[in-house]
Structure formats: C-alpha cells, structure tokens
C-alpha cells in the first residue's frame, strides 16, 4: 500500500471545499513541523494538513504523516532492530497541538482482495481501549465494523488517489476528533 504517495502527492488535489461527515476541508497543503505525543516523543516531517471547519464552525487543522519508526532492542548489538511504518494523525485546534493517533500500518492493515483495509482496536494512552470503542459506538456507530474502528479501504494494486480515499479521510478525521472528545471526558 502506498499511503505515503497519497499523503505526500503534490499533483493529486482535493476539490475544495471537501465535505466530510463532521465538517468540511477548506484548505490543504504541506508544512514541515513536528507534533508531540503523550509519551514525550515527537514526530517531525512534511505533514499534509487539512484546514477543517467542524459542524459547529470551529477551525481545526488535521495533519497526516507517514513515517518509519525504528525499535532498537539493544543498541550494543547491531541487527536486532525492527521497524514499523506509522500513520501519524495530529490535531491543532488553536488551543493545543498534538498527536491524536499513531497507527502502526504494519499491524492495522489487512489485505482483502484488491483492497487494503485500515482499522484500529481502540488503544489509547488515557483510559481503556474497550471504553473508547464503547464511546465511538455511541458517538459514531458508522465507524465501528466487527467490533473494531474501521478506517476505510484503499486500493492494494495501484497508487491511491484522493478520489479513492474520501471515506478513509472522513473516517480518520472523525476518529481523531472522537478520540479528542474521549480524552477530554476522562
């Protein structure tokens, strides 16, 4: 799956405004920045950002980055590292900016014929994953499929374009916003 080509494409443009379930994207572009996570780490790089107005008219910036993550098991011994590819979903609501979701694509992507399905089990650093899944099923039942958060499908046999990814973008944005709402309620 080449989600990175989708996120980083300069030539494939969204037609704006781009309507989503929870609002509309009114601008998209790139910016070099870094976002922090709850563990004190930071993910820097060239983020695709979506300037987004939610249903209540509040502006937010949702940013996506695909990046490699290297796990070093013991730095004294070369060759004992294993890496993962991460989809970073960050939120900037003009009060604070941080990572809402670090999705391990090596774990949370399944191949289903000519489609790749992205999903999540509700893991979260604040609260229990089962509590988050219950919260999501109450707030946005359309995100839940077979007891998991279903983040959409992308083509497996060719580069994805934004025309292929509307449902994916809609689900990722909604899930990130719901995760924020859940964290505030904890």
Secondary structure, DSSP 8 states (H G I E B T S, - for coil): --HHHHHH-SSS---SSEEETTEEEEEEEEEEEEEE-TTS-EEEEEEEEEEEEETTS-EEEEEEEEEEEEEES-TTSTT-EEEEEEEEEEEE-SS-EEEEEEEETTTSEEEETTEEEEEE----SSS-HHHHHHHHHHH-GGGEETTEEEEEEEESSS---TTT-HHHHHHHHHHHHHHHHHHHH-
